[in-house]
Amino acid sequence: MSSLGWNAVPRGAATRVGIASSRHVAATLDASGFAVGDQWPASSIALGAESFRRLSSGGRPVVMLPQAFGPFTDAGVADASKRLFEFADQIWARDSQSLDHLESLLGHDPRVGKAPDITIALGVPRQDAVSARVAVVPNVNISSRAAVPDATERYVDALGGMVRLLRRDGLDPVLLVHSKPGDLDIANRVRSLGENVDIVIPSNGVDAKVFIGQCAGLIAARYHAVVSALSQGVPVIAHSWSHKYEELLAEFGMSSSMASPFDAEQSVGALTSQMADSTLGARVAERQLLLARDVDAMWTSVEELLVGRGVLG
């Protein structure tokens, strides 16, 4: 949009049509989640670097809030990532592996720190749980990034198997679409197998977290669905396509809560065992409090930066 002249438009006029140009931005807090590493093309990271260059001009602060990073084994990805990081004032890794990847690329850099995902500390209204409801959360990345033949068909079949096994165990499965549009296609394909299962599409992330808090359990391949379950003491089994899932579970002392997304029996068996553990809620709640304190400490550091740059009074 900058090339069309929007940077020259006064802020009031731009706001009326719902556009903010880079010159109207006083500071940038980047909450991308996972967008810098070998899993992404160097070209998209280079676009991010150019955006950061514009946003940081004139000494305006850029903060990369806690997110997953790396690895950086691809030379093009590494070069583009270094360029992007040049324009950041704070870079927060949300797990130990991401921190290691950053240090392998940048060395010891005082701008780099570690803090948990910010949504761990996000409180939402708690409502009564639906005792038998289990949400199954698909992720199109599971099949698109799997190094197995016929990955999409196998993944859809496995999700259908999870629905059937949950019903066999007296539970009420639903498909929770946590991100669109690819995940909705996976959910619809599961229904096309003849599974008469509801598809739930929350309007936003907060509504999704509220819904998850009402569930008796969760089988999830979306990172923030797993966060929402763990931070509310809901039993959860994760399906992984990145190191970020293993690291998140480890932070909550739940490293064993992982299963193959292509193995319905393993996923459902692991979840029902976890649901029978009466001590789980208290253990996870204790970890959530500690992690939330680390998130608060990160925000204090961010606030100090913004005050120091005159962005906040």
C-alpha positions in Angstrom: 0.0 0.0 0.0 3.0 2.3 0.6 3.7 2.3 -3.1 0.2 3.6 -3.8 0.9 6.7 -1.7 -0.8 5.8 1.6 2.3 7.0 3.5 1.4 10.6 2.4 -2.2 10.4 3.7 -2.9 12.2 7.0 -3.6 9.8 9.9 -7.2 11.0 10.3 -8.1 10.3 6.6 -6.4 7.0 6.6 -8.2 5.9 9.8 -11.6 6.8 8.3 -11.0 4.2 5.5 -9.5 1.7 7.9 -5.9 1.9 6.9 -2.8 2.8 8.9 0.5 3.5 7.0 3.9 2.6 8.4 4.6 6.3 9.2 1.5 6.3 11.5 2.9 3.6 13.7 4.8 4.6 16.9 5.9 1.0 17.9 5.5 -2.5 16.6 4.7 -5.6 18.7 5.1 -8.7 16.5 3.1 -11.7 17.7 3.5 -13.8 14.6 3.9 -17.0 16.6 6.0 -18.9 14.1 7.2 -17.3 10.9 11.0 -17.3 10.9 12.9 -20.5 10.2 13.5 -23.3 7.7 9.8 -24.2 7.5 9.2 -20.9 5.7 10.5 -19.6 2.3 13.3 -17.1 2.5 11.2 -14.8 0.3 8.5 -14.4 2.9 11.1 -13.7 5.6 12.7 -11.1 3.4 9.3 -9.4 3.0 9.0 -9.3 6.8 12.5 -7.8 7.0 11.5 -5.0 4.6 8.4 -4.3 6.7 10.4 -4.1 9.9 12.9 -1.8 8.1 10.0 0.7 7.4 8.4 0.3 10.8 11.7 0.9 12.7 12.8 4.0 10.8 13.4 7.0 12.9 14.2 4.9 16.0 10.7 3.5 16.4 10.9 0.3 18.6 10.1 -3.2 17.2 9.5 -6.0 19.7 9.2 -9.7 18.6 7.0 -11.1 21.3 7.5 -14.7 22.4 7.4 -17.0 19.4 9.1 -20.1 17.9 12.2 -19.5 15.8 14.4 -21.7 13.6 16.2 -23.8 12.7 18.3 -21.8 10.3 20.1 -24.5 8.3 19.1 -23.1 4.9 21.5 -20.4 3.8 18.9 -18.2 2.2 16.6 -18.4 5.2 19.5 -17.7 7.6 20.5 -14.5 5.6 16.9 -13.2 5.4 16.4 -13.9 9.1 19.5 -12.0 10.1 18.3 -9.1 8.0 14.9 -9.2 9.8 16.5 -9.4 13.2 18.6 -6.3 12.5 15.5 -4.1 12.9 14.2 -5.6 16.2 15.0 -4.1 19.6 13.8 -7.1 21.6 13.6 -10.7 20.4 11.8 -13.1 22.7 12.0 -16.9 22.1 9.2 -18.8 23.7 11.1 -22.1 24.2 14.6 -23.4 24.7 15.1 -24.8 21.2 14.1 -21.5 19.7 16.6 -19.8 21.9 19.3 -22.2 20.9 18.5 -21.6 17.2 18.6 -17.8 17.7 22.0 -18.1 19.5 23.4 -20.3 16.7 22.5 -17.5 14.2 23.1 -14.4 16.2 25.6 -15.5 18.8 25.2 -13.9 22.3 22.9 -11.0 21.6 21.6 -8.8 24.5 18.4 -8.2 22.5 17.4 -11.9 22.8 15.5 -13.3 25.8 13.2 -16.2 26.6 9.6 -16.0 27.8 6.5 -18.2 27.5 3.7 -17.7 25.0 1.7 -14.6 26.0 -1.7 -16.4 25.8 -0.7 -18.6 28.8 -1.5 -15.6 31.0 -4.7 -14.7 29.2 -7.6 -15.1 31.5 -11.1 -15.8 30.1 -14.5 -16.3 31.7 -14.8 -19.8 33.1 -18.1 -21.7 32.5 -19.3 -25.1 33.6 -17.6 -27.9 31.8 -19.6 -30.2 29.5 -18.6 -33.5 31.1 -18.4 -35.8 28.1 -17.3 -33.3 25.3 -14.0 -33.8 23.7 -12.7 -31.4 21.0 -10.6 -32.7 18.1 -8.6 -29.9 16.5 -7.2 -30.5 13.1 -4.2 -28.7 11.5 -3.6 -28.7 7.7 0.1 -28.5 8.4 0.1 -32.0 9.8 -0.6 -33.5 6.3 1.0 -30.9 4.2 4.4 -31.2 5.9 4.4 -34.9 6.6 7.0 -37.0 4.9 4.6 -40.0 4.4 2.7 -41.1 1.3 -1.0 -40.1 1.0 -0.6 -38.0 4.1 -3.8 -36.1 3.7 -6.0 -39.2 3.3 -4.2 -41.0 6.2 -4.7 -37.9 8.4 -8.4 -37.6 7.6 -8.9 -41.3 8.2 -7.1 -41.1 11.5 -9.2 -38.1 12.7 -12.3 -40.1 11.7 -11.1 -43.0 13.7 -10.6 -40.7 16.7 -14.2 -39.6 16.5 -15.4 -43.2 16.4 -13.2 -44.3 19.3 -14.2 -41.4 21.5 -17.9 -42.3 20.9 -17.0 -45.9 21.7 -15.7 -44.7 25.1 -18.9 -42.8 25.9 -17.6 -39.4 25.0 -19.1 -36.7 22.8 -16.5 -35.6 20.1 -16.7 -32.4 18.1 -14.3 -31.0 15.5 -13.0 -27.6 16.6 -11.7 -25.4 13.7 -9.1 -23.2 15.4 -7.7 -21.7 12.2 -9.2 -21.3 8.7 -9.4 -22.0 5.8 -7.2 -25.2 5.5 -8.4 -26.7 8.8 -12.0 -26.3 7.8 -11.4 -28.4 4.7 -9.8 -31.1 6.8 -12.9 -31.1 9.1 -15.3 -31.3 6.2 -13.4 -34.2 4.8 -13.7 -36.0 8.1 -17.5 -35.4 8.0 -17.6 -36.7 4.4 -16.4 -40.1 5.7 -19.9 -40.4 7.2 -19.0 -39.2 10.6 -22.0 -37.3 12.0 -19.9 -34.9 14.1 -20.5 -31.3 14.8 -18.0 -28.7 13.5 -17.4 -25.8 15.8 -15.9 -22.5 14.4 -15.3 -19.9 17.2 -15.4 -16.3 16.1 -12.1 -15.4 17.7 -9.2 -16.8 19.8 -10.9 -15.8 23.1 -14.1 -17.6 22.2 -12.0 -20.6 21.3 -10.3 -20.6 24.7 -13.6 -20.3 26.4 -15.0 -23.3 24.5 -11.9 -25.4 25.2 -12.2 -24.6 28.9 -15.6 -26.2 28.8 -14.3 -29.5 27.3 -13.5 -32.7 29.2 -10.5 -33.2 27.0 -8.8 -32.2 23.8 -6.8 -33.8 20.9 -5.2 -30.9 19.1 -2.7 -30.1 16.4 -3.0 -26.3 16.7 -0.4 -24.8 19.1 -2.7 -22.3 20.7 -5.5 -24.8 21.2 -3.0 -26.8 23.2 -2.0 -23.7 25.2 -5.7 -23.0 25.9 -6.1 -26.5 27.3 -3.0 -26.5 29.4 -3.5 -23.1 30.8 -7.0 -24.1 32.0 -6.2 -27.6 33.3 -8.0 -29.4 30.5 -6.5 -32.9 29.6 -4.9 -32.6 26.2 -3.0 -34.8 23.7 -0.9 -32.9 21.1 -0.2 -33.7 17.5 3.1 -32.1 16.4 4.7 -30.8 13.2 7.3 -28.6 14.9 9.5 -28.4 18.0 7.2 -25.8 19.5 4.7 -28.5 20.6 7.3 -30.6 22.5 8.7 -27.5 24.1 5.3 -26.2 25.3 4.4 -29.6 26.8 7.7 -29.7 28.6 7.1 -26.3 30.2 3.9 -27.7 31.7 5.6 -30.9 32.8 3.5 -32.8 30.3 6.1 -34.2 27.9 4.3 -37.5 27.6 1.2 -35.9 26.2 2.1 -36.4 22.6 0.7 -38.9 20.1 1.0 -39.6 16.4 -1.6 -37.7 14.4 -1.9 -40.8 12.2 -2.7 -43.2 15.0 -6.2 -42.9 16.3 -5.9 -45.7 19.0 -2.8 -44.1 20.4 -4.3 -40.6 20.6 -7.6 -41.6 22.2 -5.9 -44.1 24.6 -3.5 -41.5 25.8 -6.3 -38.9 26.3 -8.6 -41.2 28.2 -5.7 -42.2 30.5 -5.0 -38.6 31.1 -8.6 -37.8 31.8 -8.6 -40.4 34.5 -5.7 -38.7 36.4 -7.3 -36.8 39.2 -4.1 -34.9 40.1 -3.6 -33.4 36.6 -5.6 -30.2 37.1 -3.7 -29.1 40.2 -0.3 -29.9 38.7 -1.0 -28.0 35.5 -2.5 -25.0 37.4 0.7 -24.7 39.4 2.8 -24.6 36.3 0.4 -22.0 34.7 0.9 -19.6 37.6 4.7 -19.8 37.3 4.7 -19.3 33.5 2.2 -16.4 33.8 4.7 -14.7 36.1 7.4 -15.1 33.4 5.0 -13.5 30.9 4.4 -10.6 33.2 8.2 -10.1 33.6 8.5 -10.0 29.8 5.8 -7.3 29.6 7.6 -5.3 32.2 10.7 -5.3 30.0 8.7 -4.3 26.9 7.0 -1.5 28.8 10.4 -0.2 29.9 11.6 -0.1 26.3 8.4 1.8 25.1 8.7 4.3 28.0 12.4 4.8 27.3 11.6 5.6 23.6 8.8 8.0 24.5 6.0 5.8 23.1 4.4 5.4 26.6 4.3 8.2 29.2 
